[in-house]
Amino acid sequence: MSGNYMAAAPNPSLSDRASEFFTVPAGVTSLTVVVTGGTGAVGGAASAQGGAGREVTAIVPVTPGEKLTLITGQGGINANTQAIDSPDRFTLRQGGGGYGPGGSTQAVNTNYGTDTSTRFAQSGGSGGGGSAILRGTVPLIVAGGGGGGGRTAISASEAANWSTPSVPGSAGDAGGLVSTRSRTNPSVTVRVTAGGAGTTSGPGAGGAAGTITGATVLDSKPGLAGAAHLAGGGGANGVAENYPYLAPTSTDVGVNSAGGTSGGGGGGYAGGGSGGVIAAGNTVQARVLAAGGGGGGASYVDPAVTLVSSVVSNRPGTTYGTRVPGQITLSWTC
């Protein structure tokens, strides 16, 4: 006899995870399982993709009739809203729930001045939640969620003067990616580093704030560390760059500014870190922001479980306003 089962998916309109019990069928002494964490959300207007969740395949020894808890992580979310007249612009981008929730992001509503050209901000992507299979309260397998995408931010009126990102992603599942934007006359280059990948050895660190050349650094903030394991570890929340550091001055062009937040970390056995942020500007051109992507959440396999593989999943990235949850599938023969 053989069989298979797919766990329930989270409600796509909510940030909550999906949780249910699974009863092992009669005569079944082992399950082959594939557990995937939720996907991190796309970053800001430059479309920095979020990180995919970890996909852990393993063989789990079980007892016929026992109940296992299946927790499917939800994906992160973001929205392509940046204009001052958008009521959604400063809304909290809640990270996906899970066995360890993803980190949330939120642009900060502060003093933007009177010129509408200065009123530009956008959140990095929130992180995906971890997925897990538990025996009682003890985790057997955890698949970390992906970190949210970071962003290179420029003012709306400056967009025509800047290149598109050389890498369309600064996310949390495959550390080392770099997103670069640049302009000429004057020459300014913004580089953003991705978050690190979460593995069965530990969570990924948030991406560095990056570098901005050709403009004076006004402020820099490091990313935050994710939570350690305690019935799941939550990803770190994105770091906001506050507009008081970016407000126009008498020696600055002042009518062009950009701000927002870094990507949130993915949840899992331990949470991934959030990205750092750096802001810069000069007396010639608009002020700019570089915000790193979030790190992926850590995965975990109990010593009694046989690990088959642990890889970055090939699930599709998110689009604005949508969540891509994780998955859990079980199969058996007897």
Salt bridges, closest charged atoms under 4 A:
GLU66 OE1 - ARG135 NE 2.96
ASP88 OD2 - ARG93 NH1 3.06
GLU158 OE1 - ARG183 NE 2.84
ASP252 OD2 - ARG287 NE 2.69
